[in-house]
Amino acid sequence: MRSLTYGPALTLMLFSAVGLCAQTNTYTFVTAQSTVRQVNVSGGIDRLYTISGSFQLSTDTDAGTARFDWVDAALSPATSLETRHLEELFRMTELTGTLTGPSTILFVLNPASPDPDDTIQITVTLQAGGALLAGQYTTRTARGSTFTLNAYASVQAAAGWTYRYYDDFSTGKAQTDSYAHSVFWPANAFPPAEPYLSYFGSGQGRALAFVGYVGQPAHLGYRFPLGPTPDRHVRGSLGIDVAFPSNALISQTPPGYLMVSLSDDGTHWSTPEALDTGRHEIPIESLHGTCYVMFLGASAMIDNLSVDLASPAATIRVPQDYPTIQQALNAAADGDVVEVGPGTWRGDGNNDLDFLGKAVTLRSSGGPDSTVIDCAGSGGQPPHNTVRRGVYFHSNESRRSILQGFTIRAGRAQGDAIPPDDMRWNLDPGHPIGGGIYIEFASPTIVNCRVVNCGAEYGGGIGSVGGQPAIIHCRVENCTAGGLGAAESGGFGGGIALIRGCQATITGCTITGNTTYFNSRGAGIYIRRSTARITDCDISFNTPPNENALTIGGGLCCEGSETAVTLTHCILSYNTAHMGAALYAERAPDIAGLPACSIRIVNCTVANNAILPGPWMRPAIEAAIETFGCDTRVRNTIAYYNQGVQITIVDPAVNSPVTYCDVQGGYPGTGNISADPRFAPVATRDYHLQSLYGRYDPRQSKWVKDTVHSPCIDAGDPDDYFAREPHPNGRHINMGAYGGTEQASMGTGSLVYHVDIATGDDGNSGLSRQRAFRTIQRGIDVARNNDTVLVWPGVYPEEIAFKGKAITVESAADAAHIVPAGGYAFSFYFGEGPRSVLRKFVIRDTEFAVFCQSASPTISNLTIANNQFGIAGYGGADPNISNCIFYGNAGGDLFQCRARYSRGSGPGFDAADGNIGDDPLFVDPNNGDYHLRSEAGRYWPQHDVWVLDDQSSPCLDAGDPDVSPGAERAPNGSRLNMGAYGGTRFASMTRWRLAGDVNRDGIVSFHDVAELAGQWLEREGWGHQHQYGPVMPNPGQWQFGQ
């Protein structure tokens, strides 16, 4: 459990783009000139901290923006701070940067960030050899500190784009840095009924624990880099320490486990790999700049998470080293990076580019907006009666042959005929395939490219014959299939065509505005006897040129034996065709003995597509999704607002091909509904689902709440993976294209709100202890059904009403005390039911503890002492009261209600229900200590130690035997204690039942003999008392007496 250290030998890296628009530099803080000053006038604080470490800064002069890619810097000394990390204090990677001058950048906190009323501002002034940073962070909470940054950082030598991340879990940033995670839960609180993550330990010695629930693992998912991605090939390593301890939080019965799964797109994941105890260095890589990591585990701990990524610098530059792109490719060797500067590149040497089979990266320095490969002639028009493309892959290129960051414009491949499927294929650039990019039995990677206004018979934009190409984050638009041959007819795949056994991966692409000619198939994409995995794509606005130009498959057309297509998280909208407006598939041409065409549509949104009129139209059949003789399966998909029939599946391979879908007009199958999906209520095309709990608004890049809730939320297949969806997610995947993604609309699952009277502020978000509310009522007011309000230790002088909400309100650690000046501490008078849960509080020294009017809440593990009255029920109230202690309430304990397994007296306490009336043996009720005395050990909060008493409370191990003792420390008798501390780590213990276990570590060993000998030697005066061996799961400091 180490922290990062920095020394004078630290080597850092920089990448300066050749282009004029983008620049990325790495800087090192000069410690002698870099400080943060903390001032808190009310607290009498005035401290100065020095800074050591580094950061990476990227600027885009064309866009006028800037960002901190990563910050790896620490403050020293920082013992009095919540965090020693500069990035966490100033939230630097969250800041929005604007260029205010040629060398000046202003960073401010994004208004969409949590707690926008906090003020953070940093000014960066760029100099020849470095950068000056001047900033201030002012928090409006009760803590009231102002932090002032004054620093100088020197720029480092160029070597390439780099990224670093580190978390020793000494702070709470894992909750905000991870994009998907189980609920974070305090280690000392009663465990939730679901898998959870919990910090164990304190300060630099803290680690993160994975705690499972009924066989389900906890999960934690990251996306690196955390901020904007470089949109280029990156690789590096992830380091993690793994342990499987047995302590007060987790047990190794059954044995714990931790697994890791990797992805470069967040959708397709590697097989989870088990991690053993110790340090692991795991290679990670992404062809398009984002590495996804998911940890899954139970009874496991992780620490010291580190990530290092890099993208290599250019080795050959155009035009600096070579005047044309092809000359640079000719000179390149495997592993080289050829970088092309901004401009429009035409003519010989810049068209029909050939990688020559080399594993090289050809990339632009400024991206596709500023770097264009123009295939048009000198007059600016596409070539006529010739073949001229942007790129031609035909020499068995592999995924290591990377084309990145170009616009390819006006390419043409004349002709209309290719060899039939039963004839041998000859490599030939003259085939009318791929007007912009032609792939012939090769497997390149194409990233962040735009293919515009290109044409060919097959694949107006991109065409692939065989091979395994990867097309990532590309845009294919306004391309045409057909009309370039002698017959001037046909056309297959206006945007993309895949034929002859191609196995393509298409991820994060936009296929839009493409068209065909006549008697055509696939205005957007055409796939024949090939496989395609299409993920996170927008296939929209693809259409024939007119109503008379027969086109089958507006978005996609898939046909032939061996064809297998999977669409996941895709949008198919506003496409038109005469058959299959969004997708058309058929088995023909059929080849005997080969598998049928297979179509899988999972978590897609198919909307606003239209069937065109014409003599070929069959009104009862033609549909948005239309398949014939194919093995078609549609799941978690929304098909709505399409003109004509929504889904037609003729001759399906299974009885229920459509399940857990929202289909307008209905469709038979498990989990299907027919209800308005309630897409975002905006004028623009936005298929995010409306949600009472949170919907992502891409226009504002922030989350908003709606007044209605989509029926498609939490309505997907209950067996499908939902963990990528933001919390709360109802633990079920949503229907539609965003279901199962980071932009899934929030469901009815539970959020956890924090309340801390010592440090909180009711203007905070409440979503962590660091951003806690100050009052319990504020937490209840913000919470929705199924949420939890965790109250941290303190004395809360407020009257609290549940207001009809089905939420849980409980203490987060050592029980909070509720001491209002008068009235009722807690009130239930809005018809609350059993899902309104109140537990783990001490209610004392007030008039009335709990009021119930026509309500039936669940009330558990309360200590209600020294009040005028305990719990009163009116109007038929029937609260479920259990595991509580009533003591010293002058007017009585219960009125018109009953308790179980509780300590109290008077009406409502039937001994047959497990109730007792003995003295609970509080430690010191006159001074507010309601812990229970124990001969086996009880907590002494004033000194944060555990002590042994000479007697034990009868309320120990006296709670409901059907309720788990939760987080109670061992020995705990395997039964819940009564009172506010029952089920928590502050519950008093019972006598240890393992004979001979002197040091109470759960096993009998030579450590116990040593401990016994040490006590005997001490008693005889022959030595100093020592503690031999571990004392976990019990605390390490014991005292006798009291």
N, C-alpha and C positions, 0 to 999 in steps of 0.2 A: 504494500500500500504506500507507494512512493509518490512524490510529487516531482514535477519537472524542475531541473536545475539548468542553469545557463553558465557558460564559461567563455573565456576570451577566444577559445578555439572554435566556437560555433560557426559553422559554414552555412550560408544562406544563398538563395538563388533568385534570379530575375529573368523575366522574359519581356522583351520589348518587341511589339509587333512591327513589321516593316511598314504596314499601312499607316495612314495618317489618322485613322479614326479610333484605334484601340491600343491601349498600352497596359501592361501588367508588370508591376515592380515589387520586389521583396525588399523590406527595410529591416534594419536592426536598431533597436533603441540604444543610444549612447547613455549608459546608466548614470554617469556623472551629470548629465544635462536633462534627465527625464524624471519627473516627479508627479505625484498626486497628493493634493492637500485636502484633508477632511476637516470641516469646521461644523460644529454644532453648538451654537451659542447657549441654548437652554441646557444642554448636557455638559457644558464646560469642556468641549473637545476641540483640540487644535493639533492635528497630527500630520506629519509629512512622511510619505512613502516613496521609495525609489522604484524605478521600473527597469526590468531586464527582460529581454526576449525579442520577438520579431513579429512582423505582420506582412500581409500581401495586399496591395492596393491595385485595383483595376479602374481605368478611366476610359470613357468613350466620348471623344470630343464631338463626334457627329450628333450623338444623342444628348450631349451635355450632362451625362450622368457619371457616377462613380460608386464604388462599393469596396468595403473591406471583405476580401475573400475569406481570410482567416486571421485570427490574432492569437498568438502563442506567447503571451507575456504575463509576468507575475509581479506582484507588489511585495515589497519587503521593508520592514517587518509588517506582517499582516495578521497578527494574532487577535486583534480586536475587531477585524472585519468579518462580515458574513462570507466573503469570498476573497481569495488572494489573486484571482485571475482578472486582469484588466478588461478582457472582453466581456466577462459576466457583469462586472461593475458598470461599465458604460454601454453594454449591449451593442457593441460596435458592428457586428455583422447584421443586426436588425435595422441599422440606420439607413436612411435614404440620402444619397449624396448628389449634390447639384453643383456643376461647375459655374462659379460666379465670376470667374476671370480666367485669363490664360494660365495662371498657375495657382489658383485658389479654388478650394472645394469646401462647400458647407454641408455638413452632415447633421441631420435632425432625426428625431424618433418618428417613425412612420405612424400617422394617426390611426392606422388599422391595428397597431400593436396593442397588447394588453396594457392597461394603465396609461392611456395616452396623455393624461394630465401631468404625469411626471415630465420634467423638462430635461432633455439631453441635447446638447449641441457641441459639435466639434468642428473647428476650422483647420483644414490642412493646407499649408502653403508649401508648394513644391519648389525645391531649389536644385541647383546643378548637382550637388552631391548628396542630397537627402531631402528630408521633409520636416517642417515644424508643425507640431500638433498643439492646439490650444482649445480647451473645452471645459464644459461644466455640466454636472449632473445634479439636479435639485429634485429631491423627492418631497411631495406634499404631505406624506404621512406623518404620524406622530413622532417618528424617528427624527425627521427634520434635518438631516445632515446635507451639506453641500460639498461636492467633490470637485476640485479644480485640477484640470490636467494641463501640464506644461512640459513638453517633451521635444527632443530632437532625435531623429532616426536617420541613419546613413543608408544610402541605396547600395545594393549589392551587385556583383558581377552577373552578367546574363548567362543563363544556363537552361531556362525552360520554365513553363508554368508548374507551380507546385502548390500543394495543399496539405495542411496539417490539422489534426484534431486530437485533443487529449481530454480525458475526464477521469479523475481519480475518485469521483463520486463523493467528494467532500462537500459538494454543494448540491443543489437540486436541479441542475440544468439538464439532466437526462430526461426529465419529464417534458421539457420544452424543445430540446434538441431532437428527440426521437419523433418520427412521424406516425408511428403506430405503437401502442403499448397497452398492456393490462393496467388496471387501476393501480395507482400508487397509494399505499396504505401505511399509516404509522405503525411501527413495529410494536408499540405498546398498547395499541387499541385492540378491541375484540375483532377477530378476523372476519372479513366479509365472506359471503357465500358465493365466491367466484375466485379464480386465480388472481394473484396480485403480486406486485413488486413492492419491496420495502427496503429502506436504508437500514443497515445494521452497523452499530458503532457510532463514533463521532469524529468530527474534524478530519484530519488526514488519515485516520484509521478507519474511516467508514467505507463500506462496500455495499453493493446492491444485491439483494436476495431475490430469487425466484421462488415463489410459493405456489404450488399447484392446489387444485381443488377437485375432489372426486375423479381423479384420473386425468384432468385437463391441465396442460402446462400453462404457465405464465409466458407472455411474449414481450419482446422489446425489439422494435424495428427502426433502423436508421437509413437515411439517404445521404450519401456523401458525394460532393460537398454539401454542406447545409444550405448555403446560399445559392446564387445563380451558378449554373454549370458552365464549363468552358465550351461545351458542344464540340468536343474533340476526343480523340482516343486518349484515355488515361489508364494508368496501371500503378499498382503499389501494394501495400500490405496493411493488414489490420492486426493489431496486437491486443491480447486480452489475457488476464490472469483468471483462472477458474479454480474454485475450491468447492468441496462438498462437506462442510462442517456439520457437527451435531451440537446445537446450542439452544438457547432459550427460544429462538425464532423458528428454527427448522430442525427436522429430525431425519435421520437416514434409514428410517423404517417406514415404508420401503426405501431402497436406495435412490438417491437423487440422480438427476441427469441434466445435461445441457447440450443442446444441438444448435448448429448454425447452418443457415441456408443463404445462398447468394443469388443475386439477379442483376442483370444490367438494364432491365426495363421495368422492374417492379411487378411484373405479371408472371413471367416464366422463371421458375426457381429451380436451383439445383437440389438434388436429393439431400435432405438434412444430414449433416455429419456430426457424430457425437464427439464431444470434447472432454478429455480427461483432466485430472488435476494438474495444475501447472500453467506455465506461460505458453501461449500459442501465437505464432505468427502466420497469418492466413493470407495468401495472395488474393488480391481483388483486382478487377479490371472491367472497364466499360469502353465500348467502341464509340459511344456518344456522350461520354463525360459524366455519367451518374452511376454510382455503385450503390446497390441496395443490399442491406444486411439484416437478417432476421434471426434473433436468438429465441429459442424455445426451451423452457426448462422447468424443473420442479426440484425443490430442496437443493438448490445450488446457489453459489455466490460468484459474482464477477467483480473485477477491480482493474484499474489502470488500463482503460480502453484508449488505444492510440490508433490513429489512421494517418498514413503518409501516401499521397498520390502525386503523380507527376505526369506531365505531357512533354515530350521531348521538343527541344528547340529545332528550328530549321537547320538543315545541313546544306541545302542548295536553294538559292533564291533566284526568282525570275522577276524582273529582268536583270538584277545586279550581276548574277553569275552567268546566265545564259539568256539570249534575247527571246527565245520561244520556249513554250512549255514542253514540246516534244524533245527538244534538244536536252532539256534538263532531265526528262525521263530516260533518254538514251544514256546519259552519263551516270544516272543513279544506280546504286547497288541495293540489295536487300537491306531493309532497316533504315534507309535514308528517308528524310522528310524534305519534300520539295514544296517550297512555299511561293505562292504567286501573289504579286502585289495587286492593288486595286486597278481597275481599268476594264476596257472592253477588248477582248482578245479575239482576233479574226485571222482568217487566211491559213495558208500552209504552215504547219508547225504548231497551230493553235486549235485546229479542228481535227476530227477523227483521231483523237489522242489514243495512244497504244501503250499500255503498261508493260508490254513485252514479257508478261509472266512474272514480273518482279514484285516482291513483297515490300512495296514502298507506300508512303503516304503522300498523296498529292492534295494539298490544301491551300485555301486562300488565306491571306492575312486579315482581310477585312470582312469576310462573310459574303453571302450571295447577293446582298444589296449592292455591293460595290465591285464585285468581280464577276464579269459576264464572259462566257464563251459563246460568241455569236457566230452561227453557221450561215448567216445570210450573206448574199453577195455584196458587191461594192455599192449597189443601189439600195441596200437595206432590206431587200425582199428575199424570202426563202428561195433556195436553189430550185431550178425547174429541170425535170427530166434527168436528175442525177442523184447520187447518194452522198450526203454530207451530214455527219453527225457531230455530236460533241465528243463522245468517248466510245471506243470499241474494245470490249474485253473478250479475248478469244484464245488466250495462251494458258489456260488452266490456272488463272489467277486464283488466289485463296482469300480468306477473310482478312489477311494481313495486307492485301492490296486495297488501299482506302482512298476513296474520292470524297473530298469534304469541302463544303462551303462555297459552291459555285452556282451561278445561274447559267443554264444551258438553253439557248434560245434559237428558234427558227431552224432546227434540224429537220432533214427530210430523207426518207428512204423510199425511192420510187419503185413501182411495181406492185403486183397483186398476187403472185403465185409463189408458193413454197412447196417442197416435196411432201407428198402425203405421208401419213404416219407409218405406213407399212414399207416405206422405202428408206434406204440408207441416207443419212444426212451428211452433206459435205460442208466443211467450214467455208464460208464465203461472205465477205462484207456486203455483197450485192443483194442478199436476201432482204426483202421489204419488211424488216422487223426492227423496232426500236428507232424511232425518228430522232430522239435525243441521245439515248444511251442504248447500245446494243450489247447484250451479254450472250455469248455463245459458248456453252459448256464451260463456264467459269463461275467462280464464287466470290466476287468482290464484295466490299462493304461500301455503301454509298450513304453518306451522312450529310444532313443539313444542306441539301441541294434543291434547286428549283429547276424544273423542266417546263418550259413555257413555249407555246405556239410551235410545237413540233408535230410531225405527222409520219405515219407509215401504215401499211396494211394491217400489221400485227403490232400493237403497242405503239400508239402514236407518240407517247412520251418515252416509255421504257419498255423494251422487249427482251425476254430471256428465253433461250432455248437450252433446256437442261441446266445443270449447275445448281448451286445453292447460294444465290445472292442474298445479302441482307440490305434492305432499304430502310433507312432510319431517319426520322425527323425531316422528311423531304416533302416537297409540294409539287404536284404534277397538275398543271392547269392549262386550260384552253388548247389542249392537244386533240388531234383528230386521227381516227382510224378509218382508212379507206379513201377511195376517190383519187388514188395516185397511180392507178394502173390503166392499162389500155381499155378495160371494160368500164372503168369509172364506177365500180360498184363494190360492195363488200365492206369490210372493216371489222376488226376484232380487237377490242380493247382500246378505246380512245386514250385512256391514261396509261394503262399497263397491260401487257399480255405476257402470260406464262404458258409455255407449251413444251412438249417432248420431255416429260419427266423432270421438269424444273421443281426444285424444292426451295421455295422462297420464304423469307421472313420479312414482313412489312410491319414496321412499328412506328407509331406516332406520326403518321403521314396524313397529308390532306390531298385528296384526289377530287378535284372540283372543276366544274365548267368544261369538262371534256365532252367530245361528241363523236359520232360515227357518220357514215355516208348514206348507205342504202342497203337494205337486206343484211343488217349488221347484228353483231352480238357484243354486248358489254360496252356501253358508252363509257363507263368508268374503268372497270377491270374485266379482263377475259382470262379464264383459266381452263385449259384443256389437258387432260391426262397428266396433271401436275398436282403438287401439294403446295399449300400456302398457309402460313400462320399469320393472320392479320390482327394486330392488336393496337388499341388506342388510336384508331384511325377515324378520320372524318371523310366519308365518301358521299358527297352531296353535289347537287346542281349539275349532274351529268345527264345529258339528254340528246336525242336525235335532233338533226337540224330543223325538221318540221314534222308535222303529223303524218305525212305520207311516206316518210323514210322509215320503213319497217325496222324496228330495233327490238331485240329480245334481251332483257336484262339492263335496266337503266344504271343501277349502281354496279352490279356484278353479273356476269354470266359464267356459269361453271358447267362443264359437260365432259362426258367421256368416262369410261372405266378407269380406275386407279386415281381419279381425281379425289382429293381430300382437302377440304377447306375448313378452317376454323376461324371464326370471327369472334373476338373477345373485346369488350369495352369499346365498341365502335358505334358511330352515329351514321345512319343511312337516311338522308333526308333530301327532299325536293329533287329527287331523281325522277325521270319519266321514261316510259317505254311502252310498247304495245303489249308486252307480256313480262311479268316480273318487274314491276317498276323499281323496286329496290334490289331484289336478287332473283335470278332465275337459274334453275339447275335441272339437268336431266342426265339420265344415264347414257343415252346415245351420244356419239357413236359407241355401240357396245361391242366388246371383244369377249368371246366366250372364254370362261375360265378365270377371268380377272375380276377383282372386287368392284362392286358398284360404286358410283359416285357417292362420297360421304360429305355431308354438310353439318357443321356444328355452329350454332349461333348462341353465344353465351353472354349475358349481360350487355346487350346492345339496345339501342333506341332506334326504332324504325318508324319514322313519322313524316307526314306531309309529302309522301311520294304519290305519283299519279299515273294511272293507266291512260294512255292516249287512245282516242277513238280511231277506228279504222275497220276495214272489211275483215281483219283477222281477229277482232276482239270477241271473246267469249265471256259475257258479263258475269256468269255464275262462277267462273273459274279464275279469270285474270285477277292477279292480286299483287300486293306489295312484295310478299315473299311467296314464291311459286316454285315447287319442285315436283318432278315426275320420275318415279322409279329410283329415287335416291334414298340412302340411309340418312334421313334428316332428323336432327334433334335440336329443339329450340328451348332454351332455359333462361330464366331470370331476365326476360326481354320484354320491352314495351313496344307494342305495335298499335299505333293510334294515329288518328287524323290522316290516314292514307285514303286517297280516293279509290273506291272500289273495295274489293274484299281485302281483308288484312293478311290472312295466311291461307294458302291452298297447298296441301300436301297430298299428292296422288300416289297411291301404291306405297305407303310408308313401310319401313322395315320393322317398326314396333307399333304396338297398339296405342301408345300415348306419346307421340313425338314432341308434344308441346307441354311443358310443365313449368309451374311457378312463373307464369307470364301474365301481363296485363294486355289483353287483346280486345280491342273495341268490337262490340257485338258478341264477344264470348268465343271460347274455344274449349272443347272438352279436354280434361287432363288435370292431374293432381296440382293443387295450389294455384290454378289459374283464376284470374279475376277479370272483370270487365267494368272498370271504373275510370273516371277522368283521372289521369296521372298527375294532374296539377303541376305542369311545368312552370318554370319561373315566369312571374307575371310581368314580362317586359316586352317591348316592341321588337327587340332583336331576337334572333334565333338562339335560344338558350334552353337546353333540355335538362338543366339541373332541377331537382324536385323541390317543391315548396315544403318547408319544415318549420314547425313551431320552435324547434330547438337550434336550428342553424342550417343555412344554405349558403354555399359558396357562390359569390357574385364575381364572375371573371371581369366584368367591366370595372369594378372598383378594387379588385384583388383583395377582397375581404369577405368575412362571414356576416350574414344578415339573418334576421328572424322574420318569419312570415306569420300571418294571422290564420292560415289554414295549413293542413298537414296532408301530404300526399299519401294515398293508400298503398303506394308502391314501396314505401320505406319499411324496412324490416320484413318484407314480404317475399323475399327470394327463398331459394332452396335451403332449408335449415342445415343441410349437410355441407354447404359450401363455405369456404373460408371467408371470414368477415373481418379479420384482424386489421387489415389495412384501412378500414373505414375509421374516421375520427370518432373519438369518444364524445358523447354517448352514441352507441351504435345498436342498442337493443340485442346485441349478440346474434344478430341475423343479418345476412347480406341484403342490400337493397336490390330491387329490380332496376333495369335500365343501364345505360352506358357508364354511369358513374358509380354504380353499385360495386362494392369491393375495392374502391380506389380512395385516394386521399381527398377527393372532392365529393365523396358521397354525402348526401344530406344527412343530418344527424337524426337519430332515432330516439326511442323512448328509454334507452338505457340510462344508467345512473352517472351523474356527475358528482364529484366530491368537492364540497365547499368547506373552507377553513375559517374558523373564528378564533381570534387571539386578542384578548382585551389589552395585553401588554404592548403589542407592536402593531396591531391591525388598524385599518381605516375603512369605514363603510364605503368609501369611494373606490376601493381596490376591486380587483376581479374576483377575489376569494378563492381562486383555483389552486393556490398553494399556500403553505404557511407563510412564505415570504410576502405574499400578496393577500394576506388574510383580511377578512372583515373584522370590525371591532365588536359588533353586537350580534347576538344570536338571532335576534329578530330580522336583521338584515339578511342573514344567511337563509332563513326560512322564506322571506319575501322573494328572494331571487330564485330559490330552488323550485324545481318542478317535480311532478310525481316520479318516484323511484330514485330521486337524488338522496345524497347523504350530507348532513351538516356535521362536521367534526369540530368539537369545541376544545381548545387547548387549555391547560390549567390556568386557573385564576378565579377571582371572585366577581361574579356578574350580577350587578344590582338592577335587574330588569324583569319586567313582566313579559311573558312570551306566549304568543298564540300560534297554533299550527295552521289556522285558516283553511282547514279542510284538505290539506295536502297529504298525499300518501308518501311520506318521506321518513327517513331515519335521522334522528337528532341524538348524538351521543358524544361522550368525552373521547378525546383523541389519545390521552395518556393518563397520568394521574388525574383522578376525577375532578372536574370543574365544580365549583360551588355556586349555587344559584341563591342569591340573598336579596330579593327585592325589598324595598322599604315597606310595602304593604300590598294588599290584594293577593292574586294568585300568581305563583311562579310560572306555571304552565296551564294553558286553557285549551280545551277541545270543545268547541260548540258549533262546528260547521259539518256535523255528521261524519266525522272521521271514523275510519274503519280499522281493521287489524293491521293494514299496511302503513298506518301512521304509528311510528315506533319511537318511543322515548326510553333511553336507558343510559346507565353509567354516570349519574349525577348525584351530588350531595345537595339536598334542598333543606335549608336550615334558617332558623331565626327570622321567620316571616309570618304572615297571617295564615295563608292557606297554600299548600304545596301544589295540588293539581285539582282542576275543576273540569268535570265532564258533563256536558249537556247533550243528551241524545246522541252520544258518540260512543264508539267501542274501540279505542286505540289499544295498542300493545305497550304495556308499561313494565319494564324489567330492570332489575339491578339498580334501584334507586335506594339511597339512604335518606330517609325523611325524618329529620330530628329537630326537636325543640321549636316546633312551629305551633301556631294556634290550632291548626287542624291538618290532617294528612290529605287523603283523596276523597272527594265528594262526587257522587253521581246523581244526576237529575234527569227527568224526562225519559226514563227507560234506558239510561246509559248502562253499558255492559263492558267496561274496560277489562282487558286480560292482564291481570296484575300478578307478577311472579318474581321470585328471587329478590324481594325488596326487604329492607329493614326499616321498621317504624319504631321510633323511640322518643319519649318525652314530649309528645304532642299534646298540649294541655287540654284541648277540646275533644280529642279522640283521633283515631287513625283512619277509619273507613266509614263512609256513609253511603248506604244503598249500593254497595259493590262488594266483591269478594276477592280474596287473594289466595295464591297457591305458593307453597314452598317459600314462605316469607316469615319474618319475625314481626310480631305485633300483638295487640291485645284488643279485646272488645269484639263487637259484631263483625262478621266477615272473615274471621280467622278460624276455620275449622281444622282441628288436628288431623282429620282424615285426609285433608288436602296437602299434608306435608308441612303445615305451619307450626311454629314454635313460639314460646313466649318468654324464653330465658333472656337474661341480661346479655346483650351482644358483646360486651367487653370491648367497647371502643378504647382507643389508646388515651386520648385526651380531648374529649368533646368540648370542654369549656374553652379550649384554645383552638378549636376547629380541626382537630385531627381525628377522623372517623375511621382510620384503618383499624383492622381487627387484630387483637392480641393473638400471638402465636408462639408456642414453644419451638416450632420448627423454623420460624423466620418471618418477619414482617418489615415492610418498608417504613423508613423514618425520613419523611420528605425534607424536614428542616436541614438535615445533614447529608441527604442523598446517600444513605447507607442502609444496610439491612441489619436488624438486631433480633436477638432471641428474648422472649418473655418467659415468665415463670408459670403462665397459664395460657390456655387457648380458648378462643371464642367458640360458642356452640353454633355460630353461623358458618363456620368453615365446613366445606364439603356438604352443605345442607340445602343446596339449590336443586332445581329440577334435574333429576338424574337423566332425563332424555336430552338435556342441553349440554353440548361439549364445554369443557372448562376453557376452551379457547386458548388464549395466550398466557394463561396462568403458569407461573414457573413451577418446575418440579422441585420437590415432591408436592403434588397437588391432590392426591387421593383419587385422581381420575374423575372428579366430580366438581361441579361449579360451586363457588362460594356465593352466599347471599351478599347483598349490599352493592354499593357503587363501584367497588374495585373488583368484584367477581368477573372472571373471564378476561382480565387484563394482566399485564406483567407486574402490576402493583398489588395483585391479590396476595393476601397473607398465605403462607404455606402450611401444610400439615406435616405430621411426623413422617420422616423418611422410613419407607417400608423395607428397604434393602439392608438386611443385617450385615454389619461389617463395613458398610460404605461410609467411612469416617469423614471423608472430605466431600461427600455428597456430589460426586460427579457422575453417578448413575452406574458405576461398575465397581467391583471389589478387586483391588490390585495391590501391588507393593507400595503404591503411593499412600494407601490407607494405613499400612503398617508404619511407614515413615512418619505420617502425621501423628499416629498414636504414640510412637516413640518420642517425637518432638514434644508433644504435650506432657508426657511423663517426665522428660528431662527438664522442662520448664517448671513443672510443679515442684520438682526436687531442687530447683535453683541452680541447675548445672548448665544452663544455656538460655539463649534467647528464643522466644517462640517464633517458629517459621511456619509458613504455609507451603506444604509440598504438593506439587502436582496441580493440575488444573482444577478450578472450582466451578467451571461452567457445567451445567446450565445455571448454577446459582451465582449470585454476585460475589465479587472478589473481596469484599470487606465485611467482616462480621464483628459485632460487638455484643457483649452479654450485659444483662441487667435491665434497667428501665423498670 
